[in-house]
Amino acid sequence: MQCELCGNEGFKCFPSNVDGVRMMLCPGCMKYGKSINEKKEIRPNVTKSIKTIIKRKIVRDVYVGMDRELISNWSESIKNARIEKELSREELGFRIGERTVTVAKIENGDLRPSDKIAEKIEKELSISLFEKVKEIPTKISSNHSSGLTLGDFIKTEEK
């Protein structure tokens, strides 16, 4: 084998590290580098790792708990209930933990309240801002075996 530093042949070369570079050096050039102990590289059991990842994967239905929606006239309902309770926007904001500007934007319809804020407003003003979502029948037409298509959905809505 040929030494990668001096080029001499006929010597048994050993793996060494010379200034961060791995080289095969003869015994005479070993003084210029650090010897590298070559151990068998232990590879992790890849198939086992993949199997554990697959087992841990939990499928969650993202539509669970989405059975209600904000009523269409939510901004007017909030404003009327606040006036009826004789609260200012500042007071309502303080009670629900939101800024006055946020309350004003919600009342004007410029900002849709998050579900969390809407629940706080419901509790404070004793009103109901959510309604049940009507279920849309998802009848699959007989000529499609792959499932519900956008066309099927539109046809169902038109009926």
N, C-alpha and C positions, 0 to 999 in steps of 0.2 A: 504494500500500500504506500502511496506517496504522501509525504508530510505536506500539509497545506501552507506551512509557513516558509520552510527552507527548500522544499521540493525534493529532498532526498527520498530515495526508494529503498526498499529492502528492510525497513524497520517496521515493527508492529506499532501502529499509531493508536493514540488514545484520545477520547473526546476531552476537549479543554475549552475554557472560556477565556478569550483574549480580548480585553476591552469591550466586553459585552457581546462579542461575536463567538458563536460556537464553531470550533475548528477541530480537525483531526491532526494531532501533533506527534512527532517522533519523540523518543525519550530525551534527546538533546535540546529540543525546543520547549519542552514542558516547563522550563524555568520562566518562560515569558507569559504563561497563562495559569489559570487555576484548573485543576482537574475536576471533571464533572463525573459524579457517580451515576452511572446509568442503571437505574432500577427499572424493572418492568412497570410500564405505565398501567395503573389500575384504572380501568374504565368503569364508570358507574353502570349499573344495570339499567339501561335506557328503557327497555320494555316494562320493567317494574315501575319506573317513574311515570311513564305514560299511563299505565293502568291505574295508578293511584290518582292521577289527575282526572282521568275519566270518571272514576268512582266518585270523586268529590264534587263533580259538577252537579249543581242543583238547578233543576228547571223550575223557574217561577213564572206564574201567569201574571203578566204586567197589567192585566185588566181587572184583577181582583180589587175590589173596593172602589171601582169606578162606576158605581151604579147611581150616581147623582150628578147633577150639573147646576150651575148658577142660574137663577131665574132670569128671564129676559130683561126685566125692568129693575135690576138690582140697584142701580145708582139712585133712582127715584125713591125706592123703598127705604134705602139707608137715610137719605136726606129727610124724607117725611117723618121717619121714626125718630131721628135725632131732634128735629124741631118739636115733635110731639112730646118728647121727654124733656124739652127745654134745656138742651145741652148745646154748648158752642162746639165748633170744630176742634178748638184747642182742648176742651174738656174730654171730648170723645177720644181724641188722639192720645191724651194722657192715660185714660182708663184702659185703652187697648194696647198701649205701648208703641204707638206709631206717631210719626211727625204730623203736624198740622197740615203741611203741604200734601202729604200722602192722603190724608182724609179728604182734603179738598179735591184732589185729582180723582179719587174714588167716587165721590159724590157727583162730580161733573161728568163722569163716564170716561175720563181720559186714561184711567188706570184700572185694570181689572184686578180685584183683590185676589190674593192667593187663597187657597182653601183654609189655611191656618188663620189668616187675617179675617176672612169672612166668618169663620166660626167664632172668633172673638167678638166681632161686631154683632152677630146673632145673639150671643150671650148677653152682651151689654145692653142692646136695644130691645131685647125680647121679641125678635122677629125671625122669620124663616127665609133664608136666602137660597136654599137649595131645593130642588125638586127631583123626584125620581126620574131616571132616564127611561123612556119607553123602549121596550125591547123590539128590535127589528127582526122579523122572522127571516131566517137564513135557509130557506128551502133550496136545496140544490136541484137544478134541473136534471132530468134523466139523461139528456144527451151529452152531458159532461161527466166524465168519470174522475177527473183530476181534482174536483172540488169546486168551491164557490169562486166565480169569476167576477170581475167588475161589472160586466154586462148583466149577470144574474142579480147583482145587488141593485143596479139601476132599475131593472124590470120590476123588482120587488117593491121599490120605493114608489114607482109610478102607479101601482095597483092600489 
